[in-house]
Amino acid sequence: MRKLKLLFLLLIVAALIMGGYSLLRDLSAPVLTLAPATGTFSAKRPLTITVEDSGCGVKSLQVTAVQGGHAIELLNRDYPGGTAHVTETLALAGKGLQEGPLELQLRAVDHARIRLGSGNPAEQTASLAIDNQPPQISVLTTHHNLNQGGAGVAVYTLSEEPSETGVKVGDRLFPAYRQASGAYVCFFALPWNLPPAAFVPKVQAVDRAGNQRTVGLYYHVNARSFPTDKINVTPQFLESKIVPDFQQFFPETDSPLELFLKVNRDLRKENLAKVREIGQQSAATVLWAGTFLRQPNAAVPGFFAQPRTYMHNGLIIDHQTHLGIDLASTAHAPVPAANAGTVAFAADLGIYGQCVILDHGLGLQTLYGHLSQIDVKVGDTVTRGQIIGRTGTSGLAGGDHLHFDVLVSGQQVNPIEWWDPSWIKNNVTDKLMLAGVTIN
Ligand SMILES: [Zn+2]
């Protein structure tokens, strides 16, 4: 019994020595991280401080702001032993801080027993500024005349560098691009499916401290109606086109009609999302000049924003909207680039078949679908009129033709506007001159 007691005491002593040793052995100071570490912050985008101490843990954290010779304590907090990770968000309201520069002094200490028990200190100072003022927006373009399904351009300046800016339409932000003059250019759209009454475009800018401002634009809207079309999905089309070309996308589907519906609905949706994504990666300068070329000698079997009703054996099976223009001439006709740009995409894209997307800068892009042959690769620079491939029937096509889209940050707009030199002059190039951008 006595031996057991002795053993127990020995164990306690050993544990105390080891514990004390680890308290003394912890020689590394806590690690302080401040976000943002430079620049501006605000009540909207507050300061966050993290402290890490993998030894004995964080014991305390003090944060002091020095502004105009006055020291203001922002935080003074103690933590229990073993606190390995601390995250503090500094609330700035009611602390008596002014807009403008300040110096931030941070000090954290751990629970180590060294330095007569005062622990390992970590100290950091940072020069920052409080900014609670949103950017000033000066819109330089005085009128914006948009056709339903069409595009527009806004040019404006900002009083400070933004973290995000563009024209907001509904819940979509069309991004703006800063030009060498310092002005911002934004191509935006009145989407074909947005009722004109719901179209209220606003310029929006968020600064680096998170302060946001929006201002309205003067605009005029021309409502448009789009001609409808009926497409007969024949048993022969299902067997000779849909099954061989699309079974691989939905291998579990065994009815050709069900397969067609999956392609026309699900694959279409997926492909549109991909086009939208590609539209977010665009050059920050204008790469094009002149009007956009139209596929030569081509009839138009399909119009922009055309509501299409799909029939099978006399029954309505689906509704979709055609978001480009179909252009048919001879089979395997050469396809010219509508304008100068770079190749953003050149591969198979589901319903579009073999597909090329050209980037013309500032979010403006053109898409060429159902090709039988692609003659360019991603990253290539192309000139206006350069042959980029040949028409065909790849993807969801009933016959040899080119499917042509014009896109503004991934939103399909009416290509007819871009074939019209006076529309381009009045709505695009005259406005770009306000941003110091000249297009010949
Ligand atoms: Zn088409």
Boltz pocket constraint, residues with backbone or C-beta under 6 A from the ligand:
constraints:
  - pocket:
      binder: B
      contacts: [[A, 302], [A, 322], [A, 324], [A, 325], [A, 326], [A, 402], [A, 403], [A, 404]]
      max_distance: 6.0
